[in-house]
């Protein structure tokens, strides 16, 4: 069997038009810009319109159009859509299928939604890589699109300050140019014993949504911040080290590290565990975006490529964790 190298052919993002600043949050909950920034590193976040035009699949449509142009592909060149999100447009059909229709794809490509919370993009990237390596597929669209503002309790200061909306996509394809671009190593994990650290127990099969739940606000996302902080820092460090050790690469040889943008303090602590003395080669954009779940890594990656920090040939490490508790890391030569 022939094995192929895969390459990120194109990326795209979509930023909702509305910006919600920490100052504006002061009129919603008891908080302050200084308090939020000191604890999270966040100054503002984007919020999708509830009037339409910025649903998760809409954002994915706009971002994918840009990625297709960069990749020099047409919609019908896509062999599979992997749509990572915990906020799909609707329960059925899946968001990948809705996006397929919006893109005008007529080749009946496979469409799969991934529900791995903040780790969804890394899960999707590694799944796509495996299918491209074996020759099963040639071009895979990986989407991470989140409208978390719909799932946040805006009366809960501990959670509403953290999250934002947005979308990032990447097209992973067969590398036919032999230019060195490839995914070098990866890992994905989950530890279901930590499910109570970040959960949303109501509104589906076990406990269908009721009027009482809505009135109580019990259907919103719930998080135990201290517990998540502890497990996140350890997990980020461990998965990064595992990905590097697989190919005998030192953390100091990596040009750019892109961690999940959950909290700048988590990023700082994980980097210390890894032995990094500074954050000079760590991409951090949480100040302007907040935590956009699965979208954080593709958003940060796209921005760093477009502003010239990340260049072809650079060694890049993606590192993530999320509810589940899911996690994963990917080391690639861009």
C-alpha positions as CSV (number, residue, x, y, z in Angstrom):
1,X,0.0,0.0,0.0
2,X,1.3,3.5,-0.9
3,X,1.3,6.0,1.9
4,X,0.9,9.7,1.2
5,X,2.0,12.8,3.1
6,X,-0.7,15.4,3.9
7,X,-0.4,19.1,3.7
8,X,-2.6,22.1,4.9
9,X,-3.5,23.5,1.5
10,X,-5.6,26.5,2.7
11,X,-7.2,28.0,5.8
12,X,-10.0,30.5,6.5
13,X,-11.8,32.1,9.4
14,X,-14.9,34.1,10.1
15,X,-15.3,36.7,12.8
16,X,-18.8,37.6,13.9
17,X,-19.4,41.3,13.5
18,X,-20.5,42.1,17.1
19,X,-17.7,42.6,19.6
20,X,-18.5,42.3,23.3
21,X,-15.9,43.9,25.5
22,X,-15.2,43.4,29.1
23,X,-16.4,46.9,29.8
24,X,-19.7,46.1,28.2
25,X,-19.9,42.9,30.4
26,X,-19.8,45.1,33.5
27,X,-23.4,46.1,32.7
28,X,-24.5,42.5,32.4
29,X,-22.8,40.8,35.4
30,X,-20.9,41.9,38.5
31,X,-17.4,42.0,37.1
32,X,-14.8,44.4,35.7
33,X,-12.4,44.6,32.8
34,X,-9.4,44.4,35.1
35,X,-10.8,41.3,37.0
36,X,-11.5,39.4,33.8
37,X,-8.2,40.3,32.1
38,X,-6.1,39.5,35.1
39,X,-7.6,36.0,35.5
40,X,-8.1,35.0,31.8
41,X,-6.2,37.3,29.5
42,X,-9.4,38.2,27.7
43,X,-10.4,41.7,26.7
44,X,-13.2,41.0,24.2
45,X,-15.0,38.3,22.3
46,X,-17.2,38.0,19.2
47,X,-20.9,37.3,19.4
48,X,-23.0,35.9,16.5
49,X,-26.1,37.6,15.4
50,X,-29.3,35.8,16.4
51,X,-31.1,37.3,13.4
52,X,-29.5,34.8,11.0
53,X,-26.5,35.0,8.6
54,X,-24.0,34.0,11.3
55,X,-25.2,30.5,12.3
56,X,-22.3,28.0,12.7
57,X,-22.7,26.7,9.1
58,X,-22.9,30.3,7.8
59,X,-19.6,31.1,9.4
60,X,-18.2,27.9,8.0
61,X,-19.4,28.8,4.5
62,X,-17.6,32.2,4.6
63,X,-14.4,30.7,6.0
64,X,-14.4,27.8,3.6
65,X,-14.7,30.0,0.5
66,X,-11.5,31.7,1.5
67,X,-9.8,28.4,2.2
68,X,-10.8,27.0,-1.2
69,X,-9.3,30.0,-2.9
70,X,-6.0,29.7,-1.1
71,X,-6.0,25.9,-1.8
72,X,-6.8,26.5,-5.5
73,X,-9.7,24.0,-5.2
74,X,-13.3,24.0,-6.1
75,X,-16.1,22.8,-3.7
76,X,-16.4,19.5,-5.6
77,X,-12.7,18.8,-5.0
78,X,-13.6,18.2,-1.3
79,X,-13.9,14.4,-0.6
80,X,-15.1,14.7,3.1
81,X,-16.4,17.4,5.4
82,X,-15.5,17.0,9.1
83,X,-17.5,19.6,11.2
84,X,-16.3,20.0,14.8
85,X,-18.8,21.9,17.0
86,X,-20.8,21.6,20.2
87,X,-23.2,24.1,18.9
88,X,-24.6,22.7,15.6
89,X,-27.3,24.6,13.7
90,X,-29.8,21.9,14.5
91,X,-29.7,18.4,15.9
92,X,-30.6,16.9,12.5
93,X,-29.3,16.9,9.8
94,X,-25.7,17.3,10.8
95,X,-23.9,20.6,10.2
96,X,-21.5,19.0,7.7
97,X,-24.4,18.1,5.4
98,X,-25.9,21.6,5.7
99,X,-22.5,23.1,4.8
100,X,-22.2,20.7,1.9
101,X,-25.4,22.1,0.4
102,X,-24.5,25.8,1.1
103,X,-21.2,25.2,-0.7
104,X,-23.0,23.8,-3.7
105,X,-21.1,20.5,-3.5
106,X,-22.7,17.9,-5.8
107,X,-20.2,15.0,-5.5
108,X,-22.0,13.5,-2.5
109,X,-18.9,13.6,-0.4
110,X,-19.1,12.2,3.1
111,X,-20.3,14.5,5.9
112,X,-19.5,13.9,9.5
113,X,-20.0,16.0,12.7
114,X,-17.4,15.7,15.5
115,X,-18.5,16.4,19.1
116,X,-15.2,16.5,21.0
117,X,-15.7,20.0,22.5
118,X,-12.5,22.1,22.3
119,X,-10.5,19.2,20.9
120,X,-12.7,18.9,17.9
121,X,-10.4,20.5,15.4
122,X,-7.3,18.4,16.4
123,X,-9.5,15.3,16.4
124,X,-10.7,16.1,12.9
125,X,-7.2,17.0,11.6
126,X,-5.8,13.7,12.8
127,X,-8.7,11.7,11.3
128,X,-8.3,13.5,8.0
129,X,-4.6,12.8,8.0
130,X,-5.1,9.1,8.5
131,X,-7.5,8.9,5.6
132,X,-5.3,10.9,3.3
133,X,-2.2,8.9,4.2
134,X,-3.8,5.6,3.2
135,X,-5.0,7.0,-0.1
136,X,-8.7,6.7,0.9
137,X,-9.3,10.4,0.4
138,X,-7.4,13.3,-1.3
139,X,-8.9,16.5,0.2
140,X,-10.7,16.9,3.5
141,X,-12.3,20.0,4.8
142,X,-12.0,20.3,8.6
143,X,-14.3,22.9,10.1
144,X,-14.5,24.2,13.7
145,X,-17.4,26.6,14.1
146,X,-18.9,27.6,17.4
147,X,-21.8,29.8,18.6
148,X,-21.2,29.4,22.3
149,X,-23.1,32.6,23.2
150,X,-26.2,30.4,22.8
151,X,-25.1,28.0,25.5
152,X,-23.7,30.5,28.1
153,X,-25.6,31.6,31.1
154,X,-25.2,35.4,31.0
155,X,-26.0,35.6,34.7
156,X,-23.1,33.3,35.6
157,X,-20.0,35.4,36.0
158,X,-17.7,32.4,36.2
159,X,-18.5,31.2,32.7
160,X,-20.0,34.0,30.6
161,X,-16.8,36.0,30.6
162,X,-14.8,33.2,29.0
163,X,-16.5,32.3,25.8
164,X,-16.9,33.7,22.3
165,X,-18.1,32.8,18.9
166,X,-16.2,32.2,15.7
167,X,-15.0,29.8,13.0
168,X,-11.8,28.5,11.7
169,X,-11.3,25.9,8.8
170,X,-8.5,24.1,7.1
171,X,-8.3,22.0,4.0
172,X,-5.9,19.1,4.4
173,X,-4.9,17.5,1.2
174,X,-2.4,15.1,-0.4
175,X,1.0,16.7,-0.6
176,X,2.0,16.2,-4.3
177,X,4.9,18.7,-4.3
178,X,7.3,16.9,-2.0
179,X,8.1,20.2,-0.3
180,X,8.4,18.7,3.2
181,X,5.0,19.7,4.5
182,X,3.4,16.9,6.4
183,X,1.9,15.8,9.7
184,X,4.8,14.3,11.7
185,X,3.1,12.9,14.8
186,X,-0.2,13.1,16.6
187,X,-2.3,11.8,19.5
188,X,-5.9,12.0,20.6
189,X,-7.2,11.0,24.0
190,X,-10.2,11.1,26.3
191,X,-10.7,10.6,30.0
192,X,-14.4,10.1,30.7
193,X,-13.9,10.1,34.5
194,X,-13.6,13.9,34.4
195,X,-16.9,14.4,32.7
196,X,-18.3,16.4,35.6
197,X,-15.7,19.1,35.3
198,X,-17.4,20.6,32.2
199,X,-20.9,19.4,31.3
200,X,-24.3,20.3,29.9
201,X,-26.6,17.7,31.3
202,X,-30.0,18.9,30.1
203,X,-31.7,19.4,26.8
204,X,-31.2,16.0,25.0
205,X,-32.3,12.4,25.3
206,X,-31.7,11.8,29.0
207,X,-33.4,15.0,30.1
208,X,-35.3,16.7,27.3
209,X,-35.6,20.5,27.6
210,X,-38.5,21.7,29.7
211,X,-39.9,25.1,30.5
212,X,-38.6,24.7,34.1
213,X,-35.1,24.1,32.9
214,X,-35.2,27.3,30.8
215,X,-36.6,29.3,33.7
216,X,-33.9,28.0,36.1
217,X,-31.1,28.2,33.5
218,X,-30.1,24.7,34.3
219,X,-29.7,23.8,30.6
220,X,-26.6,26.0,30.1
221,X,-23.0,24.8,30.2
222,X,-21.6,24.2,33.6
223,X,-17.9,24.2,34.5
224,X,-15.7,23.6,37.5
225,X,-12.9,26.0,36.8
226,X,-10.3,25.0,39.4
227,X,-10.6,21.3,38.4
228,X,-10.4,22.1,34.7
229,X,-7.3,24.3,35.3
230,X,-5.4,21.5,37.0
231,X,-6.2,18.8,34.5
232,X,-5.7,21.1,31.5
233,X,-2.2,22.2,32.4
234,X,-1.0,18.6,33.0
235,X,-2.8,17.3,29.9
236,X,-1.4,20.0,27.5
237,X,2.1,19.4,28.7
238,X,1.8,15.6,28.5
239,X,0.3,15.4,25.1
240,X,2.8,17.9,23.7
241,X,5.7,15.9,25.1
242,X,4.2,12.6,23.7
243,X,3.9,14.1,20.2
244,X,7.4,15.4,20.3
245,X,8.9,12.2,21.7
246,X,7.4,10.1,18.9
247,X,9.7,11.8,16.4
248,X,12.5,12.7,18.7
249,X,12.0,16.4,18.5
250,X,12.8,18.9,21.3
251,X,10.3,21.5,22.4
252,X,13.1,24.0,21.6
253,X,13.1,22.9,18.0
254,X,9.5,23.8,17.5
255,X,9.0,27.1,15.7
256,X,5.5,27.8,16.9
257,X,3.2,26.3,19.5
258,X,-0.5,26.9,19.2
259,X,-2.4,25.8,22.3
260,X,-6.1,25.8,22.9
261,X,-7.0,29.3,23.9
262,X,-9.0,28.6,27.1
263,X,-7.2,30.8,29.6
264,X,-3.8,32.6,29.3
265,X,-2.9,31.3,32.8
266,X,-3.4,27.7,31.7
267,X,-1.2,28.3,28.6
268,X,1.5,29.9,30.8
269,X,1.5,27.1,33.3
270,X,1.5,24.3,30.7
271,X,4.5,26.0,29.0
272,X,6.4,26.2,32.3
273,X,5.8,22.4,32.8
274,X,7.3,21.9,29.3
275,X,10.4,23.8,30.3
276,X,9.7,27.0,28.2
277,X,11.3,30.0,29.7
278,X,9.2,32.5,27.7
279,X,6.2,32.6,25.4
280,X,8.0,34.1,22.4
281,X,7.0,31.3,20.0
282,X,3.6,30.6,21.5
283,X,0.7,31.9,19.5
284,X,-1.9,33.6,21.8
285,X,-4.9,35.5,20.6
286,X,-7.4,34.9,23.4
287,X,-7.3,38.6,24.3
288,X,-9.4,39.4,21.2
289,X,-11.4,36.2,20.8
290,X,-12.1,34.6,24.2
291,X,-12.5,30.8,24.2
292,X,-14.2,29.7,21.0
293,X,-13.9,26.0,21.8
294,X,-12.9,23.9,18.8
295,X,-12.3,27.0,16.7
296,X,-9.4,28.5,18.8
297,X,-6.6,26.6,17.2
298,X,-7.6,27.1,13.5
299,X,-8.3,30.8,14.2
300,X,-4.9,31.4,15.8
301,X,-3.1,29.4,13.1
302,X,-4.8,31.3,10.3
303,X,-4.0,34.6,11.8
304,X,-0.4,33.7,12.4
305,X,0.0,32.5,8.8
306,X,-1.6,35.6,7.4
307,X,0.5,38.1,9.4
308,X,3.7,36.3,8.4
309,X,4.7,34.8,11.7
310,X,4.2,31.2,10.5
311,X,5.9,30.4,7.2
312,X,6.1,27.3,5.0
313,X,8.6,24.8,6.4
314,X,8.0,25.9,10.0
315,X,7.6,23.2,12.7
316,X,4.2,23.8,14.4
317,X,2.6,22.1,17.4
318,X,-1.1,22.1,18.0
319,X,-2.1,21.2,21.6
320,X,-5.6,21.0,23.0
321,X,-8.0,19.8,25.7
322,X,-11.7,20.1,26.3
323,X,-14.8,18.7,27.9
324,X,-15.1,15.0,27.9
325,X,-12.3,15.2,28.9
326,X,-10.9,15.1,25.4
327,X,-7.4,16.1,24.4
328,X,-4.9,15.8,21.6
329,X,-1.7,17.2,20.0
330,X,-0.4,17.4,16.4
331,X,3.1,18.2,15.3
332,X,3.4,19.2,11.7
333,X,5.7,20.7,9.2
334,X,3.8,23.6,7.6
